[in-house]
């Protein structure tokens, strides 16, 4: 493009500049933020390894074209794949997200910031291995944590007040914008190249969220994050080759993101980018299902001892909820696949009442064939409690409340069980860490011998040692 043509183009949107300045200039200092990033990484790696148990996930892994391996590229945890970073990003992010067990944002939009880790690990591993081969300085895990913190921050800040669910826009546009910015910087991109790359992420528009809702729910909700991560790496690499950006991609009249997809509303950035999200908006999951239904499952667990021997005597089950859960997880009628079931609050409650727990395999067809599950689902009513809805959206509270009461045929009732903040939901406390580590250990045990798991935990629990570990050595630990 000629110099004259470049001069006629608009200046970049403020939202693009803010992201580029943050990614290229902000220094993460707080030790607590680094600690939280370590916990998020541990959780994501465990979720990725657990996903390898499921054929629906593993059939999507490996090179896009069979046999197109990339020796010296990025590794895929739990496998022996070496892939180019674009494809590796899809693999890793899909594994992390597959079971709907990875961390979530307690925000207006919601979403799953650990989707970004696939792009980050793929690029960091590739760069570290390349530099080692060339006798250069490798990439340290501390750099990965800095990048994670910034990815979480960008996606989280944009999620706070931009409720795109109501517009049927999938949250992965925010994950893609965040990952594109940070990966471009990690690859050596300049401030202008970051702006260009991120503008292209927004220019992609947005995926429909149809695959997360109603009777269309399906496994694309488990690989949509992988798709966003892969695209982020591709856009970053294109920007580094000199591909131009689209400076008013957000604000341009008629054709910009705000006019086309936000119905003319501005993209909200309610606070400056810093280190807020990693410590305040992250919810860890201990139920492998939609974040909005976590507390409903916990209510069912608490009721299990009282009802497990009286299931046939149940007359009705009243579930009080908030409107966000009801839009996503209030489902009646047939459930056709695991992705459908883990987004059905009635399934979670029924299974929890019967068994007192829910595991990653409990959404498969053979488990769901238990007739007691649908029999209990038929007895459930879900109603909105306006207080629960108000507090879910209140930035000062961000509750995720459910209550359940069971009525029996003889006229008696169970206690009304209410859970406001399920385990792992902010505000986080140290009592979340032992179950988080137990979750990781359980997942690693499905793929690695016990002596290797011991060495993994020795590294993962040592913040300083882990931060100084080269990324390629860290990824070596997870080669099966």
C-alpha positions in Angstrom: 0.0 0.0 0.0 1.3 3.5 -0.9 2.3 6.0 1.8 -0.5 8.3 0.6 -3.0 5.5 1.1 -1.7 4.8 4.6 -2.1 8.5 5.5 -5.7 8.4 4.5 -6.6 5.6 6.9 -8.2 6.3 10.3 -6.2 6.2 13.5 -6.6 3.0 15.4 -9.5 2.6 17.8 -8.7 3.4 21.4 -9.6 -0.1 22.4 -6.9 -1.5 20.1 -4.3 0.9 21.4 -5.1 0.2 25.0 -4.6 -3.5 24.5 -1.3 -3.0 22.6 0.1 -0.7 25.2 -0.9 -3.0 28.0 0.6 -6.1 26.4 3.8 -4.4 25.3 4.4 -2.2 28.4 2.7 -3.4 31.5 4.9 -5.1 34.1 3.3 -7.7 36.4 4.7 -7.4 39.9 2.3 -9.0 42.4 3.5 -12.3 43.7 -0.1 -13.4 44.5 -1.0 -12.9 40.8 1.8 -15.2 39.7 0.7 -17.8 42.3 -2.9 -17.7 40.9 -1.5 -18.1 37.4 0.3 -21.2 38.5 -2.9 -22.7 40.0 -4.8 -21.9 36.7 -2.1 -23.6 34.7 -2.1 -26.7 36.9 -5.9 -26.9 36.6 -5.8 -26.5 32.8 -3.1 -29.2 32.4 -5.1 -31.6 34.4 -8.2 -30.9 32.3 -6.2 -31.5 29.1 -4.9 -34.9 30.3 -8.3 -36.0 31.5 -9.8 -35.2 28.0 -7.6 -37.9 26.5 -9.9 -40.5 27.9 -12.6 -39.5 25.5 -12.7 -40.6 21.8 -14.8 -37.6 20.9 -11.8 -35.4 21.8 -8.9 -37.6 20.6 -10.3 -38.0 17.1 -9.9 -34.2 16.7 -6.2 -34.2 17.8 -3.0 -34.5 15.8 -2.1 -32.8 12.5 -5.0 -31.3 10.4 -3.7 -33.4 7.5 -2.9 -37.0 8.6 0.9 -37.5 8.7 1.8 -33.8 8.5 4.0 -33.7 11.6 6.4 -30.9 12.5 9.5 -32.2 14.2 10.8 -29.5 16.6 7.4 -27.9 16.8 5.1 -27.7 19.8 4.2 -30.7 21.9 0.7 -31.8 22.7 0.4 -32.9 26.4 -0.2 -36.5 27.0 0.7 -37.5 23.5 3.8 -37.7 21.2 2.5 -35.2 18.7 4.9 -32.5 17.5 2.9 -29.9 15.5 3.2 -26.5 14.0 2.1 -23.9 16.6 -1.2 -23.1 14.8 -2.4 -26.7 14.8 -0.9 -27.4 18.3 -2.8 -24.4 19.7 -6.1 -26.0 18.5 -5.1 -29.4 20.0 -4.1 -28.1 23.4 -7.0 -25.6 23.8 -9.5 -28.2 22.7 -8.2 -30.7 25.3 -8.3 -28.1 28.0 -11.9 -27.1 27.2 -13.3 -30.5 26.2 -14.9 -31.6 29.5 -16.2 -28.2 30.5 -14.1 -28.6 33.6 -11.6 -25.7 33.1 -11.7 -22.4 34.9 -14.5 -19.8 34.2 -15.1 -16.1 34.4 -17.6 -14.9 37.0 -18.6 -12.0 34.8 -21.5 -10.6 32.8 -20.3 -12.4 29.7 -18.7 -15.4 31.3 -16.3 -17.5 29.3 -13.2 -19.6 29.9 -9.9 -17.7 30.0 -7.8 -20.9 30.1 -8.9 -21.5 26.5 -6.0 -19.0 25.8 -3.4 -21.3 27.3 -3.5 -23.5 24.2 -2.2 -20.7 22.0 0.3 -19.6 24.7 1.9 -23.0 25.3 2.0 -23.9 21.6 3.9 -20.7 20.8 6.1 -20.7 23.9 7.2 -24.3 23.5 7.9 -23.8 19.8 10.0 -20.7 20.5 11.9 -22.3 23.4 12.8 -25.4 21.4 13.8 -23.3 18.4 16.0 -21.0 20.5 17.6 -23.9 22.3 18.5 -25.5 18.9 20.1 -22.2 17.9 22.0 -21.8 21.1 19.9 -18.8 22.3 18.1 -18.1 25.5 15.0 -20.3 26.0 11.6 -19.1 27.1 11.1 -19.3 30.9 7.8 -20.3 32.5 7.7 -16.9 34.2 7.2 -15.4 30.8 4.3 -17.8 30.3 2.8 -16.6 33.5 3.1 -13.0 32.5 1.4 -13.8 29.2 -1.3 -15.8 31.0 -2.0 -12.9 33.4 -2.4 -10.5 30.5 -4.6 -12.9 28.4 -6.9 -13.4 31.4 -7.0 -9.7 32.1 -7.9 -8.7 28.6 -10.6 -11.3 28.2 -11.9 -10.7 31.7 -12.1 -7.0 31.5 -14.0 -7.2 28.2 -16.3 -9.8 29.8 -17.3 -7.7 32.8 -20.0 -5.6 31.1 -20.2 -6.8 27.5 -23.0 -9.3 27.8 -22.8 -10.8 24.3 -24.9 -13.9 25.2 -28.1 -11.8 24.7 -26.9 -11.1 21.1 -26.2 -14.8 20.4 -22.4 -14.0 20.1 -20.1 -16.7 21.5 -17.6 -15.6 24.1 -14.7 -17.0 22.1 -14.3 -13.7 20.2 -13.0 -12.2 23.5 -10.6 -15.1 24.0 -9.3 -14.8 20.5 -8.7 -11.0 20.8 -6.8 -11.6 24.1 -4.7 -14.5 22.8 -3.9 -12.7 19.5 -2.5 -9.7 21.3 -0.3 -11.6 23.7 0.9 -14.2 21.3 1.9 -11.4 18.8 4.0 -9.8 21.5 5.6 -13.1 22.5 6.6 -13.8 18.9 8.4 -10.4 18.9 5.7 -8.2 17.4 5.9 -4.4 17.7 3.1 -2.3 19.2 1.8 -1.6 15.6 1.9 -5.3 14.8 -0.1 -6.1 17.9 -2.7 -3.5 16.8 -2.9 -5.0 13.3 -3.2 -8.5 14.6 -5.9 -7.7 17.1 -7.9 -5.7 14.6 -8.0 -8.8 12.4 -9.3 -10.8 15.3 -12.2 -8.4 15.6 -12.6 -8.3 11.8 -13.4 -12.0 11.9 -16.7 -11.1 13.5 -18.2 -13.6 15.9 -19.3 -17.2 16.0 -22.9 -17.9 16.8 -23.5 -19.4 20.2 -26.1 -21.8 18.8 -23.9 -24.9 19.8 -24.3 -24.1 23.5 -28.0 -23.7 23.6 -31.2 -25.8 23.6 -31.5 -28.9 21.5 -28.6 -27.7 19.2 -26.1 -28.2 22.0 -23.1 -30.2 20.8 -19.4 -30.9 21.0 -18.5 -27.7 19.1 -18.8 -26.0 22.4 -15.7 -28.0 23.4 -13.6 -27.2 20.4 -14.7 -23.5 19.8 -11.9 -22.4 22.2 -9.4 -24.4 20.2 -10.6 -22.8 17.0 -10.1 -19.3 18.6 -6.6 -20.2 19.9 -5.5 -21.6 16.6 -6.8 -18.5 14.7 -5.0 -16.2 17.2 -1.7 -17.8 16.5 -2.3 -17.6 12.7 -3.3 -13.9 12.9 -0.2 -13.2 15.0 2.1 -14.9 12.5 0.5 -13.0 9.6 1.0 -9.7 11.4 4.6 -10.4 11.8 4.9 -11.0 8.1 3.6 -7.5 7.5 -0.1 -8.1 7.0 -2.0 -4.8 7.5 -4.7 -4.1 10.1 -8.0 -2.4 10.1 -7.7 0.5 12.5 -11.4 1.4 13.0 -12.6 -2.2 13.0 -14.6 -1.6 16.1 -16.0 2.0 15.6 -16.5 2.3 11.8 -20.0 3.3 11.0 -22.1 0.6 9.3 -19.3 -1.9 8.8 -17.5 -1.9 12.2 -18.0 -4.5 15.0 -20.0 -2.2 17.2 -22.6 -1.3 14.5 -22.8 -4.7 13.0 -22.7 -7.0 16.0 -23.3 -4.9 19.1 -26.3 -3.1 17.6 -24.5 0.3 17.8 -23.5 -0.1 21.5 -19.8 0.7 22.3 -17.4 -2.1 23.4 -17.2 -1.5 27.1 -13.8 -1.5 29.0 -14.9 -0.8 32.5 -11.5 -0.7 34.1 -7.9 -0.2 33.0 -5.9 -3.4 32.2 -3.7 -4.5 35.1 -3.8 -7.6 37.3 -7.4 -7.6 38.5 -9.0 -10.5 36.7 -6.6 -13.3 37.7 -7.3 -12.8 41.4 -10.9 -11.7 41.4 -13.0 -13.2 38.6 -11.7 -16.7 38.2 -13.9 -19.6 39.2 -12.4 -23.1 39.4 -14.7 -26.0 38.7 -15.2 -29.1 40.7 -18.2 -30.3 38.7 -17.4 -31.1 35.0 -20.3 -29.0 33.7 -21.5 -25.5 32.9 -20.3 -22.9 35.4 -23.8 -21.6 36.0 -25.0 -24.9 37.4 -22.1 -25.6 39.8 -24.0 -24.6 42.9 -27.1 -26.6 41.9 -24.9 -29.7 41.8 -23.6 -29.0 45.2 -27.1 -28.6 46.6 -27.9 -32.1 45.1 -24.8 -33.6 46.7 -25.9 -32.3 50.1 -29.3 -33.7 49.7 -28.1 -37.1 48.5 -27.7 -38.8 52.0 -31.3 -37.7 52.8 -32.9 -39.0 49.6 -30.8 -41.8 48.2 -33.0 -44.4 49.7 -36.3 -42.5 49.0 -35.9 -41.7 45.3 -39.2 -43.4 44.4 -41.0 -41.5 47.1 -40.1 -38.1 45.6 -43.1 -36.1 44.4 -41.5 -32.9 43.2 -38.1 -31.1 43.1 -38.1 -27.3 43.2 -34.9 -25.6 41.9 -34.6 -21.9 42.5 -32.0 -20.3 40.1 -30.9 -17.2 38.3 -31.7 -16.1 34.7 -28.3 -16.8 33.3 -28.4 -20.5 34.2 -32.0 -20.7 33.0 -31.0 -19.4 29.6 -28.2 -21.9 29.2 -28.9 -25.0 31.3 -32.7 -25.3 31.9 -33.5 -28.2 29.5 -36.4 -30.6 29.2 -36.9 -33.5 26.8 -34.3 -35.8 25.3 -30.6 -35.1 25.8 -28.7 -36.4 22.8 -25.0 -36.2 23.6 -22.5 -35.6 26.5 -22.2 -31.9 25.7 -26.0 -31.6 25.9 -26.1 -33.3 29.3 -23.3 -31.2 31.0 -25.3 -28.1 30.1 -28.6 -29.4 31.6 -29.2 -28.5 35.3 -31.8 -31.1 35.6 -29.3 -33.8 34.7 -26.8 -32.5 37.2 -29.3 -32.4 40.0 -30.7 -35.8 39.2 -27.3 -37.5 39.0 -26.2 -35.7 42.2 -29.3 -36.8 44.1 -28.8 -40.4 43.0 -25.0 -40.7 43.4 -23.8 -37.8 45.5 -21.1 -37.0 42.9 -20.6 -36.3 39.2 -17.5 -37.4 37.3 -16.2 -36.7 33.8 -17.5 -40.0 32.5 -21.0 -39.5 33.9 -22.4 -37.8 30.8 -21.7 -40.6 28.4 -24.6 -42.5 26.7 -24.3 -45.7 28.7 -24.4 -43.8 32.1 -27.3 -41.5 30.9 -29.3 -44.6 30.1 -30.2 -45.1 33.8 -34.0 -44.6 33.8 -33.9 -43.0 37.3 -32.2 -39.8 35.8 -35.0 -38.9 33.4 -37.6 -40.0 36.0 -36.3 -37.4 38.4 -35.9 -34.8 35.7 -39.6 -35.1 35.0 -40.3 -34.1 38.6 -38.3 -30.9 38.5 -39.4 -27.3 38.3 -36.9 -24.5 37.8 -38.0 -21.0 38.8 -36.1 -17.7 38.8 -35.3 -16.0 42.1 -34.9 -12.3 41.3 -32.4 -11.9 44.1 -30.2 -14.6 42.7 -30.3 -12.9 39.3 -29.5 -9.5 40.8 -26.6 -10.8 42.8 -25.2 -12.8 39.9 -24.9 -9.7 37.8 -23.8 -7.4 40.7 -20.0 -6.8 40.1 -19.5 -6.5 43.9 -21.0 -10.0 44.5 -21.0 -12.2 41.4 -22.8 -14.9 43.3 -23.8 -18.2 41.6 -26.7 -19.2 43.9 -29.1 -22.1 43.7 -31.4 -23.6 46.2 -33.3 -27.0 46.1 -36.2 -28.3 48.1 -37.7 -31.8 47.7 -41.3 -32.7 48.4 -42.2 -36.4 49.1 -45.5 -38.2 48.3 -46.4 -38.4 52.0 -46.4 -34.6 52.3 -43.0 -34.3 54.0 -40.2 -32.1 52.7 -36.5 -32.0 52.7 -34.6 -29.0 54.1 -34.2 -26.2 51.6 -30.5 -26.3 50.7 -28.9 -23.1 49.3 -25.4 -22.6 48.0 -24.4 -19.1 47.2 -20.7 -19.5 46.2 -19.8 -23.1 45.1 -16.3 -24.4 45.9 -13.7 -22.7 43.7 -15.9 -19.7 43.0 -14.6 -16.3 44.0 -14.0 -15.1 46.6 -11.4 -17.9 46.6 -9.9 -19.2 49.8 -7.0 -21.5 50.5 -9.5 -24.3 51.2 -9.9 -24.5 47.4 -6.3 -25.5 46.8 -6.3 -29.1 48.3 -9.3 -30.2 46.1 -7.7 -28.4 43.1 -4.5 -30.4 43.6 -6.5 -33.6 44.2 -8.4 -33.0 40.9 -5.1 -32.6 39.1 -3.5 -35.7 40.6 -6.6 -37.7 39.7 -6.4 -36.6 36.1 -2.7 -37.2 35.8 -3.1 -40.7 37.1 -5.0 -41.7 34.0 -1.9 -41.1 31.9 1.3 -41.2 33.9 3.0 -43.5 36.5 2.9 -42.5 40.1 6.7 -41.7 40.3 6.3 -39.2 37.4 3.3 -37.6 39.0 5.4 -37.1 42.2 8.1 -35.2 40.2 5.4 -33.2 38.4 4.0 -32.0 41.7 7.4 -31.2 43.1 7.9 -28.8 40.3 4.3 -27.5 40.1 4.2 -26.6 43.8 7.5 -24.7 43.8 6.7 -21.3 42.4 10.3 -20.0 42.1 11.6 -23.2 40.5 8.7 -23.4 38.1 9.1 -19.8 37.0 12.7 -20.4 36.1 12.1 -23.7 34.2 12.4 -23.4 30.4 9.0 -24.0 28.7 10.4 -26.8 26.6 11.5 -28.7 29.7 8.1 -28.1 31.3 6.4 -29.6 28.3 8.8 -32.5 28.3 7.2 -33.6 31.6 3.9 -34.1 29.9 5.0 -36.2 27.0 3.4 -39.6 27.3 
